[in-house]
Amino acid sequence: MSAQPRSEVSLPRPTGEAPDAALLAEAITRLRRALRSSIRTDYPWETLPMAQVELLQVLGQHSPTRISDLAARRRLAPSTVSGLIGQMINAGLVARDVDPADRRASVVTLTDAGRDQLAAWTAAHEHRMDAALAALDDEARAAIANALPALFQLAEHLGEPTGGAETP
């Protein structure tokens, strides 16, 4: 399998210490854009903003939770999460309750509508991804399956502080 993506657009090989970094970033960008676009085409009901979906995903695994914990898990500012949660409360996807451990604080939980929306979103994306994977040959599917552990490790490393931004 070559490092160059199969597409009508040819990407120049970047120069520098990690030439595959630019290609990987481009592949991830294209995957996210294609998935988002195909879902909206195949499932026109799917209009939930990605930031809200990500919060629903966290709440699906860690509910109830405080807004500050949600912000930390998604690496967002608490004020940003608070605004998103306000929109999600208005949409009936989440509810805010008093934290039983500290009555001065509040926690956010998924509502039944939020669980249903998250389940529908997950099923639609898995269906679309399954269809796209089925269109690939066995070698390509195996390469993707073999790359998954390394991609998860890469995501973990991207979440770690680097000690300062590097300049090009």
C-alpha positions in Angstrom: 0.0 0.0 0.0 1.5 3.3 -1.0 1.6 6.4 1.2 0.2 8.5 -1.6 -3.7 8.7 -1.3 -5.7 7.3 -4.2 -7.6 10.3 -5.5 -8.0 12.6 -8.4 -6.0 15.2 -6.5 -2.4 14.5 -6.1 -0.8 15.7 -2.9 2.8 16.9 -3.0 5.2 15.1 -0.7 5.9 17.4 2.2 9.5 18.2 3.2 10.8 18.0 6.8 11.3 15.4 9.5 7.9 13.8 9.3 6.7 13.8 5.7 3.8 11.6 6.5 2.4 14.0 9.1 1.0 16.3 6.4 -0.5 13.4 4.5 -2.1 11.9 7.6 -3.6 15.3 8.6 -5.0 15.6 5.0 -6.4 12.1 5.1 -8.1 12.8 8.5 -9.5 16.1 7.2 -10.9 14.4 4.1 -12.4 11.5 6.1 -14.1 13.8 8.5 -15.5 16.0 5.7 -16.6 13.0 3.6 -18.3 11.3 6.6 -20.1 14.5 7.7 -21.2 15.3 4.1 -22.3 11.7 3.3 -24.3 11.5 6.5 -26.1 14.7 5.7 -26.8 13.5 2.2 -27.9 10.0 3.2 -29.6 11.0 6.4 -31.0 14.5 6.0 -32.5 14.4 9.5 -28.9 14.4 10.9 -28.4 18.1 11.8 -26.8 17.9 15.2 -23.6 19.9 15.3 -20.5 17.8 15.8 -19.6 19.6 19.1 -22.9 18.6 20.5 -22.5 15.0 19.3 -19.1 14.8 21.0 -20.7 16.0 24.3 -23.5 13.4 23.9 -20.8 10.7 23.3 -19.0 11.7 26.6 -22.3 11.8 28.5 -23.2 8.4 27.0 -20.1 7.0 28.8 -19.9 9.4 31.8 -23.2 10.5 33.0 -24.0 12.4 35.1 -21.0 14.7 35.0 -20.1 18.3 35.7 -19.6 20.8 32.9 -16.0 21.3 34.0 -15.4 17.6 33.6 -17.1 17.6 30.1 -14.9 20.5 29.2 -11.7 18.8 30.3 -12.6 15.5 28.5 -13.3 17.4 25.2 -10.4 19.9 25.8 -12.8 22.8 25.5 -13.3 26.0 27.6 -16.0 25.5 30.3 -17.9 28.5 28.9 -18.0 26.9 25.5 -19.4 23.7 27.0 -21.8 25.6 29.1 -23.2 27.3 26.0 -23.5 24.0 24.1 -25.2 22.4 27.1 -27.7 25.3 27.2 -28.6 24.6 23.6 -28.9 20.9 24.3 -31.1 21.5 27.3 -33.4 23.6 25.1 -33.4 20.8 22.5 -34.4 18.3 25.3 -31.2 16.2 24.8 -29.7 16.7 28.3 -30.9 17.9 31.7 -29.1 19.8 34.4 -29.5 18.5 38.0 -28.1 19.3 41.4 -24.9 17.3 42.1 -25.8 15.0 44.9 -22.1 15.0 46.1 -22.1 18.8 46.3 -25.4 20.6 46.4 -23.8 23.8 45.3 -22.8 22.3 41.9 -24.8 20.9 39.0 -24.4 17.9 36.8 -25.6 17.1 33.3 -27.3 13.9 32.3 -28.6 12.5 29.1 -32.3 12.5 28.7 -34.1 9.7 26.9 -34.3 11.9 23.8 -30.5 12.5 24.1 -29.9 8.7 24.3 -32.1 8.1 21.3 -30.4 10.9 19.3 -27.0 9.5 20.2 -28.0 6.0 19.2 -29.5 7.1 15.9 -26.3 9.2 15.1 -24.1 6.3 16.0 -26.1 3.8 13.9 -26.2 6.1 10.9 -22.4 6.7 11.0 -21.6 3.0 11.5 -23.9 2.1 8.6 -22.2 4.7 6.3 -18.8 3.6 7.4 -19.6 -0.1 6.9 -20.8 0.7 3.4 -17.6 2.6 2.6 -15.4 -0.1 4.0 -17.3 -2.8 2.1 -16.4 -0.9 -1.1 -12.6 -1.4 -0.4 -10.6 -4.5 -1.3 -9.5 -6.9 1.4 -6.0 -5.5 1.5 -7.2 -1.9 2.1 -9.6 -3.1 4.8 -6.9 -5.1 6.5 -4.5 -2.1 6.4 -7.1 0.1 8.1 -7.8 -2.6 10.7 -4.1 -3.0 11.4 -3.7 0.8 11.7 -6.4 1.3 14.2 -4.3 0.6 17.4 -1.6 3.0 16.2 -4.2 5.7 15.3 -5.7 5.5 18.8 -2.1 5.8 20.3 -1.5 8.8 18.0 -4.7 10.4 19.3 -3.5 9.9 22.9 -0.2 11.5 22.1 -1.8 14.4 20.3 -3.8 15.1 23.5 -0.6 15.4 25.5 1.1 18.8 26.0 4.2 19.2 23.9 6.0 21.8 26.0 5.5 24.6 23.6 4.6 25.2 20.0 7.2 24.6 17.4 7.7 27.0 14.5 8.1 25.8 11.0 
